[in-house]
């Protein structure tokens, strides 16, 4: 905060790189270590690749033209979330940076067939609408573009969301009636 003519300066010629993946060559697969926080830049002309998250998950996606992403992930226990479900044994997998890809890919989260998978939200468990168990992979399969936080439970959990297909009608306290008009089905 003060000025001085005799302040020593130092120049560092450091270039930080991820030597495994940023040398510009297309690759077939990328391996991410747990709790590593790896930022990955792939070649602009890369195609469909497998991104392996240790022994925990696999994401197959077309990365052509993809910008660099922080693909660091963790399986740390989320005690705040788990405290809402005292009876359940829950494992977690989460991508702290919530990386979002240009294209939708196939996420496989390795878990037992009799387990249940949920998205972790601030309000609690949220159902993953398109999750299906894939016997060939021994994993939950989710079509997604964004890697979020997930809970794998040994039992069904109470979810925080309600079905969007329900509509309601209310009667105001003034005695009149109000009818709710349901949204049309758009086929999506």
C-alpha angles and dihedrals in degrees: 000000000000127000121241132169093214100060110138115229130200130195119205121197096204124152115189114209140163096233094197097061116012102070092101098251120126111245133199096216143009126207118209120196118223115262091007100119092214120187107207128198115186129195114278091238096049115128133197111342139174116239109199118203099199111274091321108076147353127211120194112193143147106252098182107145092001117157119226117287137194101239096176113138139181140202094201117146114259102215095180092057094040092052088069090061107043096167097053131085105222134188122193139210119182140171105213095199092047093223115213120202130210091240137036114259141179116267118195117192109192112231143131118289093239093054129102126227128212138171112247112234133169089256096049136263120001122192116246099228099203100037116128130173113246112206093193092060097030087229147104109263119214127175105217146138096208126060109218137165118293136188122209110202134187089220140032113278128210106255127220098220131076129215112279090213093071119096128192139210122205136192114217119225091250092076099250123112131243122196123206117225111218120228113254119252106256095186094248 
